Amino acid sequence: METIAKTEKQLRQERAVAWAKRLLASKRELEKKMDDDVQNNPKVKELVNQIRKM
């Protein structure tokens, strides 16, 4: 019984790690897109400049 509980705990941990890795990859993709938008989209660039001036 203890082995089964340990395995279930291990599975939960592995799922949590996999979920965290997917979340981090999504965050990086969004940050990259945001950086691209700031550099290449004049409207976004102007809005970011306005926010920074506040």
N, C-alpha and C positions, 0 to 999 in steps of 0.2 A: 504494500500500500504506500509506503514511504517513497519507493521508486517511482510510482505512478504520479504522486503529488510533485515530486521533484521534476519529473518530465513535463508535467503540465505547467509548472512554474517556468521551466526552461523555455517551453513553447511560447508562453506569454511574453517573456523577455525578448525572444527572437522576433516575435511579431512587433513588439514595441520598437525595437531597433530598426526593423525594416520600415515601419511607419515613419519613424523619425528621419531616416535617410531619404525617404520620398518627400517628406515635408521640406527638408533642407534643400533638396534638388529643385523643388518648386520655387522656394524662396530665391535661390540663385538665379533661376530663369527669369523670375519677375524683376529682380534687381538689374539683370542684364538688359531686359527690355526697357526698363525705366531709364537706365543710363543711355541707351540708344535713342530713346524718345527725347531726352533732355538735349542730346547733342544734335539730333537731326530734325526735330520738329520745332519750328520757330515759335509756335504758340505755346508749347510746353516750356520751351526755354525761357520765354518771357515771363510766364507764370512762376517758374522756379526763381527767377531773378527778383520778382516782386516779393515773393515769400521771404527770400533771404534778406531783403532790405527791411523787413518788419522788425 
